[in-house]
Amino acid sequence: MRALKDIGELAAIRRVVKRLPRRTDVVVGAGDDCAVVKARGSRSHDLLLKSDPVIEGIHFKRGAPPAAVGHKALGRVLSDIAAMGGTPCWALLDMVAPSRTPVKVLDGIYAGAIRIAKRYGVAIVGGDMSQGPALEIHAFAVGQIPRGQAVLRSGARPGHVIFATGTLGGSLKEKHLSFEPRLAEGRFLRHWATSMIDISDGLASDLRHLVEASRAGAVLDATQVPVSIAAWRMKGRRSPLEHALFDGEDFELLFTIPQRKVEAFLTAWQKAFELSCTPMGFITARKGAIELVDANQKKTTLKASGFQHFER
């Protein structure tokens, strides 16, 4: 009998998605950063729906500061709303915990979640609690976006330039617990980007998600990938560039801009934000092919080897 470890996370998701029921008010179903549904009674906006778990031993280590766990739990779903260009409004938090969990851990988790919720104007409107073998926080968020303006993964076209906000790699040096979702940047990009995704699984994996949704390919310039200082400080066999490509949990935005708009876009971005924004490649017509070009113009095929659940 096959198990989830035999097929992997992505195949498991595909297996489930093809069976899901739909309704006429679903604009975008499973397969993007958020689902998009029509807001009943409104002609001005759509709703964005997103859920995500953080689980002890998978998304954070035992003993991690509880407030940081709460921050991450809500921040992850806010990052997905940012990747659609939306504004978060409401959230629900479910907590699973062993009965021996200290009450101060509960207080700390919600303190962290409440702080980030207040910072971005989000109301936490409920949730549930259950006993279980490990600490888990499951967040569900609802956001709004002007009708028909959600930025999807599927809009990249050959010649469009690939950008990333911020720097990448080394997230285990605590960025994964302290990142800020790029909500203001995502709303700004709604007027410029043709496709967008947040970098949670790793640049290589998430770029693959984007080009597969767009039925395209990509070329990345290795010399232009914005490698973080943390990636340079990581120990082990991976190079700083490999950390930037594969570590994941950077929660930056990966997006595409038409070539003809790049100069105007960069001018507007620099006026609006201090955060860096780096062009690092372009979309091609070679469906599913992602190539990495080094300083000597040597090309190698880039495989997605970021984090996946259920891997052996």
Backbone bond lengths (Angstrom), bond angles and torsions (degrees), N, CA, C in turn:
res aa  C-N    CA-C-N  psi(-1)  N-CA   C-N-CA  omega(-1)  CA-C   N-CA-C  phi
1 M - - - 1.466 - - 1.523 109.33 -
2 R 1.357 116.29 127.97 1.456 119.57 179.14 1.522 110.97 -72.00
3 A 1.328 115.23 144.56 1.454 121.75 177.38 1.534 109.17 -115.41
4 L 1.323 116.19 170.90 1.458 120.32 179.71 1.525 111.37 -59.15
5 K 1.335 116.97 -32.67 1.466 119.59 179.49 1.525 111.65 -65.09
6 D 1.323 117.14 -21.76 1.461 121.27 -178.88 1.528 112.76 -82.37
7 I 1.325 117.50 -24.34 1.473 119.80 -177.46 1.519 112.80 -110.28
8 G 1.346 118.58 -24.18 1.455 121.11 177.62 1.521 112.96 84.56
9 E 1.329 114.57 167.16 1.462 121.79 -174.37 1.527 112.64 -61.76
10 L 1.335 117.27 -49.25 1.461 119.74 -173.45 1.521 111.69 -65.09
11 A 1.335 117.10 -41.26 1.465 119.68 177.78 1.528 110.32 -66.68
12 A 1.327 116.86 -36.25 1.469 120.05 177.80 1.526 110.45 -63.09
13 I 1.339 116.20 -42.26 1.469 120.09 178.89 1.526 110.48 -63.69
14 R 1.336 116.93 -45.92 1.467 120.01 179.64 1.521 111.10 -60.51
15 R 1.324 116.18 -38.31 1.473 121.18 -178.58 1.534 110.37 -62.62
16 V 1.328 116.41 -38.87 1.465 121.12 -178.61 1.524 111.21 -78.08
17 V 1.340 116.43 -44.53 1.460 121.17 -171.84 1.526 111.87 -58.59
18 K 1.319 117.25 -40.79 1.467 119.28 -175.73 1.527 112.61 -66.22
19 R 1.335 117.82 -12.34 1.460 121.35 -179.63 1.531 113.07 -101.19
20 L 1.316 117.34 -4.96 1.461 119.84 -171.62 1.529 111.57 -72.45
21 P 1.323 117.05 138.59 1.478 119.88 176.65 1.527 110.41 -73.81
22 R 1.326 116.66 153.18 1.464 122.40 179.76 1.530 109.67 -123.79
23 R 1.334 114.09 166.36 1.462 122.07 172.71 1.520 108.43 -133.16
24 T 1.323 116.05 164.27 1.462 119.64 -177.49 1.528 112.56 -70.43
25 D 1.342 117.30 -17.31 1.466 118.56 -179.89 1.534 112.36 -91.88
26 V 1.343 117.42 5.92 1.467 120.79 175.33 1.527 108.49 -87.37
27 V 1.340 115.47 118.27 1.467 121.22 179.23 1.522 109.85 -85.75
28 V 1.327 116.64 -48.28 1.463 123.33 177.79 1.522 107.38 -134.17
29 G 1.316 117.25 121.31 1.454 120.75 179.31 1.513 111.90 -91.25
30 A 1.319 116.12 -149.96 1.463 120.99 -177.98 1.524 110.50 -62.84
31 G 1.342 115.98 143.53 1.457 119.98 175.95 1.507 114.75 125.71
32 D 1.330 118.15 -7.82 1.462 120.81 175.37 1.527 108.07 -119.24
33 D 1.350 117.08 -174.90 1.465 118.96 -179.39 1.525 111.48 -63.24
34 C 1.330 117.00 -35.70 1.458 122.45 176.09 1.527 108.63 -137.56
35 A 1.315 115.45 157.71 1.458 119.68 165.62 1.522 108.05 -80.02
36 V 1.325 115.95 149.75 1.466 122.05 177.92 1.523 107.72 -121.51
37 V 1.340 116.06 124.80 1.464 120.10 178.78 1.525 109.44 -130.44
38 K 1.330 115.36 152.56 1.459 119.96 178.43 1.527 109.72 -70.93
39 A 1.324 115.95 136.04 1.466 120.76 175.72 1.522 108.02 -82.63
40 R 1.313 116.57 115.79 1.463 120.38 -176.70 1.529 110.48 -60.11
41 G 1.308 116.33 131.43 1.461 121.15 178.00 1.512 114.10 85.38
42 S 1.341 117.58 -0.78 1.461 119.95 -179.27 1.520 110.31 -121.35
43 R 1.318 115.56 132.78 1.456 120.97 173.18 1.530 111.38 -101.18
44 S 1.327 115.75 -0.49 1.465 118.98 -172.92 1.523 114.02 -99.11
45 H 1.337 117.78 -23.80 1.464 118.20 -174.58 1.525 111.99 -148.95
46 D 1.324 114.43 160.10 1.456 123.87 171.21 1.525 108.31 -108.60
47 L 1.333 115.62 166.53 1.457 121.70 175.94 1.525 110.06 -106.95
48 L 1.324 116.13 143.47 1.459 123.86 175.73 1.522 108.13 -108.65
49 L 1.327 117.39 131.66 1.460 122.22 -178.05 1.522 109.60 -122.15
50 K 1.337 116.30 133.39 1.466 119.77 -179.35 1.518 110.59 -151.84
51 S 1.340 116.35 139.04 1.465 121.20 172.35 1.518 109.12 -132.03
52 D 1.327 116.23 154.71 1.465 121.09 -178.74 1.528 108.86 -163.78
53 P 1.340 117.91 143.89 1.462 120.22 175.41 1.527 111.63 -103.87
54 V 1.309 116.93 155.19 1.469 121.85 161.51 1.530 106.30 -124.85
55 I 1.336 115.80 129.72 1.462 122.25 -170.18 1.520 109.55 -127.82
56 E 1.315 115.54 133.20 1.462 121.75 178.60 1.532 110.22 -57.29
57 G 1.326 115.49 132.07 1.447 120.63 -179.30 1.512 113.94 89.77
58 I 1.338 117.23 -13.99 1.459 122.51 177.27 1.528 110.18 -114.15
59 H 1.324 116.13 -55.23 1.462 121.29 -176.83 1.520 113.28 -102.38
60 F 1.308 117.27 -14.29 1.468 121.08 175.49 1.518 108.38 -157.04
61 K 1.319 115.88 153.26 1.455 121.29 -179.11 1.519 110.81 -84.19
62 R 1.316 115.01 151.63 1.461 119.36 173.02 1.521 109.00 -58.04
63 G 1.297 116.76 133.58 1.458 121.12 -178.36 1.513 113.49 94.14
64 A 1.341 118.62 -2.26 1.464 121.03 176.12 1.530 109.20 -61.61
65 P 1.333 118.13 146.70 1.471 119.76 179.43 1.524 110.94 -56.04
66 P 1.325 118.52 125.33 1.461 120.34 -177.05 1.530 113.62 -55.89
67 A 1.330 117.94 -38.18 1.471 119.77 179.61 1.516 111.03 -63.57
68 A 1.336 116.77 -35.64 1.464 120.25 177.78 1.525 110.56 -68.14
69 V 1.340 117.36 -35.73 1.467 120.92 177.03 1.531 109.92 -64.24
70 G 1.319 116.76 -43.79 1.467 120.26 177.58 1.520 112.11 -63.29
71 H 1.330 115.49 -40.88 1.470 120.63 176.77 1.521 110.40 -59.34
72 K 1.325 116.24 -47.39 1.465 119.99 -178.15 1.528 111.35 -65.47
73 A 1.321 117.03 -41.19 1.466 120.18 -176.82 1.521 111.04 -58.09
74 L 1.322 116.90 -48.06 1.459 119.14 179.86 1.523 111.22 -79.23
75 G 1.340 117.01 -35.47 1.453 120.54 -178.58 1.514 113.35 -60.74
76 R 1.327 117.69 -34.32 1.470 120.63 -179.07 1.530 111.42 -62.12
77 V 1.324 117.40 -44.79 1.467 118.43 -179.43 1.523 111.12 -73.56
78 L 1.328 117.67 -30.93 1.471 119.73 175.77 1.523 110.51 -66.28
79 S 1.339 117.13 -35.43 1.454 121.08 177.93 1.525 111.34 -63.19
80 D 1.324 116.82 -37.82 1.465 119.85 177.59 1.526 111.35 -67.73
81 I 1.320 117.38 -37.40 1.460 120.21 175.78 1.522 109.87 -65.15
82 A 1.338 116.83 -38.54 1.462 120.75 175.83 1.520 110.85 -59.18
83 A 1.330 117.17 -39.64 1.462 121.72 -177.65 1.522 113.03 -68.45
84 M 1.317 117.58 -13.90 1.469 121.15 174.72 1.522 111.09 -97.40
85 G 1.343 117.38 -7.00 1.457 121.33 -177.23 1.509 113.61 85.75
86 G 1.339 117.51 19.74 1.456 121.26 -172.13 1.513 115.20 -100.80
87 T 1.326 114.49 179.62 1.461 123.92 177.82 1.526 108.64 -118.66
88 P 1.330 119.68 121.21 1.465 121.06 -179.97 1.522 111.16 -74.07
89 C 1.320 116.03 146.52 1.467 120.62 -177.35 1.524 113.33 -126.69
90 W 1.341 116.93 -49.68 1.458 120.82 -172.70 1.520 110.00 -134.17
91 A 1.331 116.07 152.47 1.464 120.58 178.65 1.518 110.46 -145.43
92 L 1.333 114.42 151.07 1.461 123.48 171.17 1.517 107.68 -122.04
93 L 1.326 117.54 140.96 1.458 122.44 178.39 1.528 109.70 -125.08
94 D 1.317 116.25 121.42 1.463 121.83 171.33 1.524 108.39 -102.05
95 M 1.320 117.24 138.97 1.459 120.93 177.11 1.521 109.74 -123.25
96 V 1.340 115.49 132.32 1.460 123.22 171.48 1.519 106.33 -113.87
97 A 1.337 117.73 133.05 1.459 120.10 -177.35 1.523 110.86 -154.52
98 P 1.347 116.75 147.93 1.472 119.71 171.14 1.528 109.95 -61.95
99 S 1.313 117.38 150.64 1.465 120.58 -177.66 1.523 112.79 -64.74
100 R 1.337 117.42 -20.19 1.465 120.86 -179.51 1.533 112.70 -83.04
101 T 1.323 118.08 -1.72 1.466 121.88 -177.16 1.530 110.04 -60.59
102 P 1.334 118.79 126.95 1.466 120.54 178.22 1.527 112.11 -61.35
103 V 1.308 116.62 143.90 1.459 121.57 179.22 1.530 110.74 -59.43
104 K 1.347 117.63 -32.55 1.459 119.78 -179.01 1.530 111.71 -64.99
105 V 1.335 117.23 -24.87 1.471 120.02 174.85 1.527 109.86 -68.38
106 L 1.332 116.56 -44.41 1.464 121.23 174.86 1.524 110.44 -56.38
107 D 1.333 116.41 -48.98 1.460 120.73 -178.55 1.529 111.03 -61.42
108 G 1.334 116.33 -41.74 1.459 120.00 -178.46 1.510 112.74 -66.16
109 I 1.336 116.82 -42.65 1.468 120.81 179.74 1.524 110.31 -59.43
110 Y 1.320 116.23 -47.42 1.462 118.38 -178.38 1.527 111.84 -72.02
111 A 1.322 118.05 -29.77 1.463 119.76 175.47 1.532 110.32 -62.12
112 G 1.332 116.18 -43.27 1.464 119.80 178.72 1.508 112.14 -66.01
113 A 1.332 116.82 -42.34 1.465 120.67 179.44 1.526 111.24 -66.30
114 I 1.335 116.13 -39.48 1.466 120.21 -179.21 1.525 110.80 -66.17
115 R 1.330 117.19 -39.12 1.475 119.51 -179.86 1.523 111.61 -61.60
116 I 1.326 117.20 -47.73 1.464 118.86 -178.36 1.534 110.46 -70.81
117 A 1.330 116.99 -32.78 1.460 119.60 177.04 1.526 110.88 -62.58
118 K 1.308 117.14 -46.01 1.468 120.83 179.71 1.523 111.11 -64.00
119 R 1.330 116.29 -37.86 1.474 119.87 -178.23 1.522 111.50 -61.80
120 Y 1.328 117.40 -31.95 1.457 120.33 -176.18 1.528 113.20 -113.00
121 G 1.327 116.67 16.66 1.461 120.67 173.52 1.510 114.63 69.63
122 V 1.323 117.27 32.86 1.462 122.49 -177.31 1.534 109.78 -101.33
123 A 1.320 116.97 132.78 1.464 121.76 172.89 1.527 108.98 -93.15
124 I 1.328 116.61 125.50 1.466 120.73 171.89 1.527 106.62 -88.15
125 V 1.329 116.25 112.10 1.460 120.07 -167.04 1.525 113.75 -106.70
126 G 1.339 117.04 8.28 1.460 118.45 177.22 1.507 112.40 151.28
127 G 1.327 115.09 -159.54 1.454 122.25 -176.25 1.513 108.90 146.79
128 D 1.327 116.17 -160.32 1.458 119.87 -178.34 1.520 108.96 -152.63
129 M 1.319 116.54 167.25 1.455 122.97 177.24 1.516 109.48 -131.74
130 S 1.339 115.29 144.82 1.457 120.17 -179.96 1.523 109.49 -148.74
131 Q 1.309 115.91 150.53 1.455 120.42 173.75 1.513 109.49 -79.67
132 G 1.339 116.41 142.34 1.455 121.34 178.07 1.510 110.60 -162.15
133 P 1.331 118.04 175.24 1.463 121.42 -173.68 1.520 114.94 -75.44
134 A 1.336 118.31 -19.84 1.466 121.21 -178.37 1.516 108.80 -142.38
135 L 1.331 115.05 159.60 1.456 120.61 179.94 1.525 109.91 -75.12
136 E 1.317 116.59 125.98 1.464 122.54 178.88 1.526 109.02 -139.18
137 I 1.332 115.79 141.09 1.463 121.56 171.50 1.522 106.89 -123.09
138 H 1.326 116.64 125.21 1.458 121.88 178.76 1.529 107.90 -113.44
139 A 1.327 116.14 118.16 1.464 121.14 -177.02 1.523 110.30 -107.54
140 F 1.311 115.54 140.63 1.463 122.67 173.12 1.513 107.12 -129.19
141 A 1.328 117.29 130.36 1.457 120.96 -178.37 1.520 110.95 -129.99
142 V 1.313 114.29 150.34 1.461 122.53 175.60 1.525 108.03 -123.01
143 G 1.319 115.95 132.08 1.452 121.22 177.26 1.513 110.89 -127.11
144 Q 1.326 115.14 174.13 1.460 121.47 177.61 1.515 110.21 -121.47
145 I 1.323 115.74 154.36 1.457 121.81 175.25 1.524 107.59 -152.95
146 P 1.340 118.42 144.56 1.462 119.27 176.85 1.531 110.76 -54.05
147 R 1.312 115.51 141.29 1.463 122.32 -175.01 1.533 111.37 -50.13
148 G 1.328 115.58 124.62 1.456 121.46 174.92 1.510 115.75 77.47
149 Q 1.351 119.18 7.69 1.463 120.58 -175.55 1.524 114.16 -107.49
150 A 1.318 119.43 7.90 1.468 120.52 177.45 1.522 109.75 -61.34
151 V 1.334 116.27 133.79 1.462 121.00 178.68 1.526 107.53 -88.21
152 L 1.321 116.89 116.96 1.453 122.03 -175.47 1.524 111.30 -97.77
153 R 1.323 116.11 169.04 1.459 120.98 175.12 1.529 111.64 -73.39
154 S 1.295 117.14 -16.56 1.464 121.81 -165.97 1.524 115.26 -93.07
155 G 1.331 118.94 8.07 1.459 120.01 -173.52 1.517 116.53 -98.49
156 A 1.328 118.45 3.46 1.473 120.61 -179.54 1.525 110.04 -73.29
157 R 1.342 115.86 139.44 1.464 121.77 -179.89 1.528 109.72 -131.58
158 P 1.332 117.25 154.33 1.467 120.01 179.90 1.531 112.03 -50.78
159 G 1.327 115.37 133.93 1.452 121.70 -177.95 1.510 114.54 95.18
160 H 1.335 117.89 -19.50 1.462 119.76 177.39 1.525 109.63 -66.01
161 V 1.325 116.08 144.00 1.472 121.93 -176.41 1.526 109.96 -90.78
162 I 1.330 115.85 137.17 1.467 122.59 -178.58 1.532 109.61 -92.23
163 F 1.316 116.43 128.59 1.466 123.11 179.55 1.527 110.62 -124.31
164 A 1.334 115.71 158.03 1.465 121.96 167.64 1.514 108.97 -137.53
165 T 1.324 116.40 142.99 1.456 120.14 172.40 1.523 109.46 -81.99
166 G 1.336 116.30 155.20 1.459 121.41 172.70 1.510 113.93 62.47
167 T 1.330 115.27 -151.83 1.462 122.46 178.76 1.517 109.77 -126.24
168 L 1.341 115.60 160.95 1.461 120.27 -168.83 1.520 111.91 -125.94
169 G 1.330 115.40 149.51 1.455 121.91 174.57 1.511 113.34 98.84
170 G 1.339 115.26 155.06 1.462 120.39 176.69 1.508 114.40 72.95
171 S 1.329 117.61 24.58 1.467 120.17 -175.37 1.524 113.01 -63.92
172 L 1.335 117.07 -23.57 1.468 119.26 179.07 1.515 112.72 -64.16
173 K 1.327 117.14 -18.05 1.472 120.29 174.05 1.525 109.55 -78.68
174 E 1.324 114.40 46.56 1.460 126.07 169.85 1.523 115.93 81.13
175 K 1.349 120.36 -11.26 1.467 118.63 177.62 1.518 111.08 -58.53
176 H 1.321 116.84 -33.80 1.463 119.36 -176.68 1.518 112.15 -66.01
177 L 1.335 117.47 -15.38 1.460 121.47 177.07 1.527 112.90 -104.97
178 S 1.336 117.61 -6.94 1.467 119.75 -172.62 1.524 113.63 -132.44
179 F 1.334 118.39 7.71 1.468 121.79 -177.96 1.529 110.99 -62.14
180 E 1.315 115.08 158.18 1.452 121.53 172.17 1.527 108.83 -111.65
181 P 1.325 118.28 124.25 1.471 120.07 177.34 1.520 110.00 -61.47
182 R 1.321 117.70 138.31 1.472 122.76 -172.56 1.528 110.58 -86.37
183 L 1.328 116.07 62.17 1.457 120.75 -173.76 1.524 112.93 -71.04
184 A 1.322 117.70 -47.39 1.465 119.63 178.82 1.522 110.40 -62.96
185 E 1.332 115.38 -40.28 1.461 119.86 178.78 1.529 111.24 -64.74
186 G 1.333 116.52 -40.37 1.456 120.08 178.93 1.518 112.46 -62.68
187 R 1.333 116.51 -41.24 1.469 119.57 178.30 1.527 110.74 -65.88
188 F 1.326 116.80 -38.75 1.470 121.05 175.76 1.527 109.89 -61.46
189 L 1.317 116.69 -44.61 1.462 121.45 -176.69 1.521 112.99 -68.92
190 R 1.307 117.14 -18.09 1.468 120.37 176.96 1.530 111.32 -55.77
191 H 1.332 116.57 -28.49 1.468 121.43 -177.73 1.525 112.49 -91.79
192 W 1.348 117.19 -2.06 1.463 120.36 -176.03 1.528 113.67 -128.56
193 A 1.317 116.70 -41.90 1.464 120.66 -169.51 1.525 112.11 -77.33
194 T 1.328 115.25 142.30 1.465 121.05 175.53 1.526 111.73 -92.68
195 S 1.321 117.12 -21.76 1.462 122.28 176.34 1.520 107.63 -154.16
196 M 1.333 117.33 157.08 1.464 119.25 -178.42 1.523 109.74 -162.68
197 I 1.344 114.43 150.78 1.459 123.21 176.81 1.523 106.58 -154.64
198 D 1.328 118.02 151.31 1.459 117.79 173.45 1.528 109.36 -90.78
199 I 1.319 116.02 150.53 1.465 121.19 -175.73 1.523 108.25 -90.67
200 S 1.324 115.39 94.57 1.462 121.15 178.99 1.523 111.23 -113.86
201 D 1.328 117.80 -37.86 1.464 121.35 -179.98 1.524 112.51 -87.33
202 G 1.322 117.83 -14.26 1.461 122.63 -175.67 1.521 109.52 123.91
203 L 1.334 116.76 147.95 1.459 121.15 -177.68 1.524 111.79 -53.83
204 A 1.338 117.87 -47.16 1.463 120.67 -177.46 1.524 111.17 -61.89
205 S 1.320 117.46 -45.28 1.465 121.04 -178.74 1.521 111.81 -69.30
206 D 1.323 116.57 -43.99 1.457 118.65 -175.83 1.526 112.16 -73.63
207 L 1.332 117.53 -32.21 1.457 118.99 172.52 1.523 109.80 -63.10
208 R 1.327 116.87 -37.83 1.466 119.54 177.38 1.528 110.68 -64.17
209 H 1.333 117.81 -42.18 1.464 119.71 176.26 1.527 110.18 -56.30
210 L 1.340 115.83 -43.27 1.461 120.55 -176.97 1.530 111.75 -66.46
211 V 1.336 117.26 -47.43 1.462 118.08 -176.86 1.530 111.53 -71.39
212 E 1.325 117.44 -32.13 1.456 118.82 177.05 1.526 111.15 -66.38
213 A 1.336 116.71 -40.73 1.463 119.88 176.80 1.525 111.10 -65.09
214 S 1.334 116.79 -31.88 1.465 122.02 -178.89 1.522 113.07 -90.01
215 R 1.343 117.36 -1.34 1.465 122.36 -177.51 1.532 110.73 53.50
216 A 1.329 114.53 51.11 1.469 121.38 -175.40 1.519 109.70 -141.42
217 G 1.325 116.21 -172.00 1.451 123.41 174.98 1.515 109.10 -131.92
218 A 1.339 116.86 -172.50 1.456 119.44 -177.74 1.520 110.83 -156.67
219 V 1.328 114.50 154.92 1.461 122.60 169.89 1.524 107.19 -123.95
220 L 1.338 116.75 128.00 1.467 122.61 176.87 1.516 109.35 -109.38
221 D 1.337 116.44 136.30 1.456 122.38 174.87 1.531 107.98 -90.89
222 A 1.311 116.90 110.65 1.471 121.32 -176.10 1.519 111.97 -59.17
223 T 1.323 117.50 -29.88 1.466 120.64 -177.87 1.525 111.93 -76.26
224 Q 1.332 117.57 -12.51 1.461 120.92 -176.74 1.526 113.37 -107.98
225 V 1.325 117.67 -7.62 1.468 119.67 177.65 1.526 108.71 -62.65
226 P 1.337 118.82 125.89 1.467 121.48 -174.86 1.540 112.51 -77.19
227 V 1.316 116.01 88.04 1.472 122.42 -176.65 1.527 109.41 -77.29
228 S 1.316 116.98 131.40 1.467 121.43 -177.65 1.532 111.58 -78.31
229 I 1.314 115.52 160.36 1.470 121.20 173.82 1.524 109.78 -61.40
230 A 1.345 116.01 -38.25 1.471 119.98 179.26 1.517 111.18 -60.55
231 A 1.343 117.30 -37.10 1.464 120.30 179.25 1.520 110.95 -64.68
232 W 1.315 117.78 -36.66 1.465 121.62 177.59 1.522 111.29 -67.48
233 R 1.320 117.29 -25.33 1.464 121.53 -177.24 1.521 113.01 -92.36
234 M 1.314 117.56 -5.88 1.460 120.91 179.99 1.526 109.99 -70.50
235 K 1.324 115.92 143.20 1.459 121.56 177.80 1.533 109.36 -100.76
236 G 1.315 115.66 157.85 1.454 119.95 178.96 1.509 111.68 123.88
237 R 1.327 115.78 -168.50 1.456 121.27 -173.64 1.525 113.41 -82.80
238 R 1.312 117.90 -22.12 1.457 120.09 -178.79 1.529 111.59 -72.42
239 S 1.307 115.89 141.64 1.462 121.33 173.88 1.530 108.63 -77.61
240 P 1.351 118.10 164.32 1.469 119.53 175.61 1.526 112.36 -54.87
241 L 1.344 117.22 -40.97 1.464 119.82 178.50 1.522 110.83 -62.79
242 E 1.323 117.83 -41.01 1.464 120.60 178.98 1.522 111.19 -63.72
243 H 1.325 116.58 -37.60 1.466 118.94 175.00 1.529 110.37 -61.28
244 A 1.332 116.80 -43.22 1.461 120.53 179.96 1.526 111.61 -63.98
245 L 1.327 116.57 -34.04 1.459 120.83 -178.31 1.521 113.53 -78.95
246 F 1.340 116.76 -34.44 1.461 119.06 -165.31 1.532 116.10 -122.09
247 D 1.322 119.78 -13.37 1.466 119.24 -172.63 1.525 113.33 -64.40
248 G 1.323 117.06 -46.50 1.462 119.99 -177.17 1.509 113.34 81.84
249 E 1.334 115.23 177.41 1.461 124.60 179.12 1.527 112.53 57.89
250 D 1.332 116.40 33.34 1.467 120.28 171.82 1.520 110.69 -81.85
251 F 1.314 117.38 -31.20 1.461 124.51 -179.01 1.530 112.15 56.17
252 E 1.335 115.19 34.58 1.455 121.34 168.26 1.528 108.10 -91.71
253 L 1.327 116.54 174.27 1.459 121.17 179.92 1.522 110.69 -103.67
254 L 1.308 116.04 133.30 1.456 124.38 176.48 1.531 106.03 -112.15
255 F 1.332 117.12 125.83 1.463 118.89 -172.55 1.521 111.13 -154.09
256 T 1.336 116.02 169.60 1.458 121.65 -179.21 1.529 110.45 -124.33
257 I 1.343 114.39 146.86 1.465 123.10 179.83 1.531 108.10 -131.16
258 P 1.325 119.18 135.01 1.463 119.45 174.89 1.527 111.30 -57.69
259 Q 1.329 117.40 140.75 1.459 122.27 -176.71 1.528 111.86 -54.00
260 R 1.312 117.13 -40.94 1.465 120.52 -175.94 1.529 112.65 -66.50
261 K 1.329 117.23 -17.34 1.464 121.23 -177.94 1.524 113.33 -103.21
262 V 1.321 118.40 -2.55 1.462 121.50 -171.50 1.521 112.17 -60.83
263 E 1.322 117.86 -47.64 1.467 120.16 -177.30 1.522 111.17 -61.27
264 A 1.325 116.90 -46.71 1.467 120.04 179.46 1.526 110.69 -65.47
265 F 1.325 116.10 -38.78 1.465 119.87 179.11 1.524 111.02 -61.07
266 L 1.323 117.73 -48.99 1.462 120.40 -177.89 1.525 111.54 -62.41
267 T 1.315 117.16 -37.38 1.467 120.46 176.87 1.520 110.59 -62.93
268 A 1.321 116.35 -46.18 1.461 120.66 179.94 1.523 111.31 -65.65
269 W 1.340 116.85 -40.78 1.470 120.92 179.85 1.527 110.86 -61.04
270 Q 1.311 116.62 -47.59 1.458 120.69 -176.86 1.529 112.37 -64.49
271 K 1.315 116.55 -27.35 1.465 119.84 175.38 1.529 111.52 -75.71
272 A 1.321 115.98 -29.11 1.464 120.60 -173.77 1.523 114.04 -91.50
273 F 1.359 117.61 -32.00 1.465 120.48 -170.50 1.523 112.09 -137.15
274 E 1.329 114.60 148.66 1.463 120.71 170.38 1.521 110.78 -86.17
275 L 1.319 117.49 -22.65 1.457 122.76 -179.82 1.524 110.25 -60.06
276 S 1.335 116.52 136.09 1.460 120.00 178.50 1.523 111.24 -68.39
277 C 1.311 115.69 155.21 1.457 123.36 179.58 1.522 106.56 -146.76
278 T 1.328 117.77 116.04 1.461 121.86 -166.30 1.520 113.04 -118.66
279 P 1.354 117.55 125.08 1.466 119.98 170.50 1.523 109.12 -77.67
280 M 1.331 117.11 133.21 1.467 118.06 -173.10 1.522 113.26 -142.62
281 G 1.322 117.62 16.62 1.452 119.39 177.84 1.508 111.10 164.65
282 F 1.339 115.56 -167.35 1.456 119.90 -178.61 1.524 110.01 -151.38
283 I 1.314 114.68 158.88 1.460 122.33 179.69 1.528 108.95 -84.42
284 T 1.328 116.25 142.30 1.461 122.18 178.12 1.527 109.98 -121.15
285 A 1.318 115.23 172.96 1.465 121.09 178.12 1.525 112.31 -88.63
286 R 1.333 118.03 -0.71 1.463 121.67 -177.56 1.531 109.31 -80.67
287 K 1.308 116.19 90.88 1.453 122.68 -172.17 1.528 112.25 -53.41
288 G 1.326 115.26 121.50 1.454 121.98 175.70 1.515 115.65 81.92
289 A 1.346 118.20 -6.09 1.470 121.03 -177.34 1.529 110.00 -94.09
290 I 1.335 116.51 124.07 1.466 121.80 175.29 1.525 107.54 -120.28
291 E 1.330 116.13 120.98 1.457 122.04 -178.66 1.524 110.36 -114.00
292 L 1.320 115.54 143.13 1.460 122.71 176.39 1.520 107.80 -111.30
293 V 1.328 116.87 124.84 1.463 122.42 -177.99 1.524 108.48 -108.15
294 D 1.347 117.41 124.09 1.459 120.39 -178.42 1.525 111.20 -90.18
295 A 1.330 116.18 -174.82 1.466 121.58 -176.29 1.517 112.78 -63.37
296 N 1.323 117.11 -22.15 1.470 121.71 179.17 1.525 111.96 -96.47
297 Q 1.327 116.18 12.29 1.463 122.92 -179.75 1.530 113.03 66.66
298 K 1.327 116.03 19.31 1.448 120.16 174.93 1.521 108.94 -80.60
299 K 1.333 116.01 132.01 1.455 121.03 -178.56 1.527 111.32 -103.23
300 T 1.311 115.49 136.09 1.463 121.46 172.97 1.523 108.36 -130.85
301 T 1.316 115.56 150.75 1.461 119.89 177.81 1.518 109.08 -78.18
302 L 1.318 115.71 129.28 1.464 121.03 -177.96 1.514 108.97 -95.12
303 K 1.318 115.42 120.83 1.458 120.52 178.85 1.519 109.63 -100.32
304 A 1.313 115.58 146.99 1.460 120.48 177.73 1.519 108.88 -76.83
305 S 1.321 116.95 111.57 1.463 119.39 177.96 1.523 110.72 -131.96
306 G 1.335 115.19 30.99 1.449 119.17 172.77 1.520 110.13 -74.72
307 F 1.322 116.63 -171.70 1.465 121.01 -175.09 1.519 111.35 -70.74
308 Q 1.323 116.03 135.03 1.453 122.34 168.73 1.527 108.62 -134.92
309 H 1.324 115.60 137.30 1.458 119.93 174.50 1.531 110.36 -69.47
310 F 1.319 115.85 154.23 1.462 125.29 175.84 1.520 113.71 73.58
311 E 1.359 118.88 5.36 1.448 119.26 177.82 1.515 110.26 -66.53
312 R 1.343 115.24 153.22 1.459 119.42 179.86 1.525 109.99 -63.80
